[in-house]
Amino acid sequence: MSHEIKKILENSYEMSRQDFDCKNMSRLEYLSDYIFDFTTYDGEMSELFAQKAVEVCSVITDGKTFKYIENEENYKWYLIMCNMPFFYANLDWGTSIRGAWWDHKDEFRLDSCGLYRGEKQIVEPMKFNRHEWCEFIKEVCAFSKLRVSGDES
């Protein structure tokens, strides 16, 4: 599953750059618009939002939220991200948002207009079980750190 997710992300990024004539779109901008579903119309802000979203995804997946939020700036971004639809719909935090984890529900759904299998756009929401969701999140984090053609994201 992990290899398939990586392939879908890489292909979707390239297809989105072509289809929407956005040759300069960074990986973080792609994640911001098509995975996290942020709307900024500002590349720099899209990158910032996606960077913070990826950080929060990573600490939630790794169970390191308390360490992450020791930093006041991280604490602010953590709370902001946990209240964004991408996170809010998929998190459980029991009695404290500060120790959130990916929910234990049976199905996670990702609805995006920027995901492709080959040249075919995925029009139905992608569905994941909890294990697959965590793999997806890890691949999103890894995807965000790659650099292509001088892309600094």
N, C-alpha and C positions, 0 to 999 in steps of 0.2 A: 504493500500500500504506500509506503514512504516514497519509493522510487516513482510510483505513478503520480503522487502529489507533486513531487519535485518537477517531473516532466510537464504536468499541467500548468504549474506556476511559470516555468520558463517559457513554455509555448504561449501561454496567455499574455504574458508580458510583451513578447514580440508581436503577437497578433494585435494587441491593443495599440501598440506604438504604430503599427501599419494602418489599421482600420480607422483610427481616430486622428491620423496624420500628426502624431505626437512623437516624432523621432527623438526628441530631447527629454522625453519623460523618464525620470529616474525610477529605480526600483521602489523607492519609498513613496514617490508620487503614485505609482501604480497601486501599491498596497493601500495607500490612503483612500484612493478613489474606488477601487474595485474589490477590496477585501474588507477593509474596516468601514467603508461606506461614509467617509467624511466628505463634506462639500466645502471647499474653501475658495476655489477659483484663484488660488495663489500657490504657486509651486513651492515656494519656501515654507509657507505655513503647512502645506500638505506633507512635506517632508518632516517637519517638526512633529506634527500630529502622529504620523506613522512611526517615527522613531520612538516616541513615547509609548505608543500602542504596542510596539514590538517589545520594548523593555518590560512593560507590564505583563504581556503574554508570557514572556520568558520567566519572570519571577513567580508568576502564578503556577506555571507548569512545573517549575523547579521547587516549589514550596518555600520560596525565600522572600515572601512579601514583607515580613516584619523587618528583616535586615534592610531591604530596599527602602522602606519608608522611614528609616532612621534619619535620612537626609530630608530636610524640610521641602526642598524643591521636588524631590521624588514623591514625597508624601502628597503634595498638591496634585501632581500629574496622575498619580495612582488613583486618587479619589475621583478625579475628572474622568479618567478612562473607564473605571469601573461603573460609571453612570452613563456611558455611551451605549447605544443599542447593541453593538457587536458583543460587548462584554456583559452587559446587564442581562441579556437574554440567555446567557450561557454560564453564568456564575452562580455559586451558592456561597453564602458566607455565614450561615448559622446566625450567631448572635453578634458577630463583629465583621464588618466589611474589610477590616485590616488583615484578616487571615483568609481571604477568599480563595476558593478552589474551583476548578472546572466542575460543573454540576455532574451528578451521577445519573442523569436522565438517560433514557434509552436511545434518544435520537437528537443529534445536533444538526441544524440546517444552515446552509450558507447559500444565500440568493445573491447572485452577482451577474451583471451584464458583461463582465470582463473576463470570463473564464471560457477556455476553449479546449476541446480535444481535437488535435489536428487543426484543420481549418474550420471545424464546425463549432459554433458557439453553443455552450451549455446553457439551455434556456430553462430547464427545470432546476429547482434548488438541489444542491448537492447534500447528501445525507451521510452522516457519520455516526458510528457508535462512539462511546467515550474514548476507547483506546485509539480509534482512528482520528478522533478530534485532536487528541494530544499529539499524535504524529503529524497531523496537519499543521498545528500550531508550531511545532518544532521545525517543520519545513519552511513555514512562513518566516520564522526567525532566521533560519539559515539563508534563505533567499534574500532577505534584506541586507545581508552583510556582503554579498558578492558584488564585485565591481566589473562593469562591462564598458569598454571603450572610454576609459577615463571617468566613468560615472562615479561620483564621490559618495553615493548613498549606500 
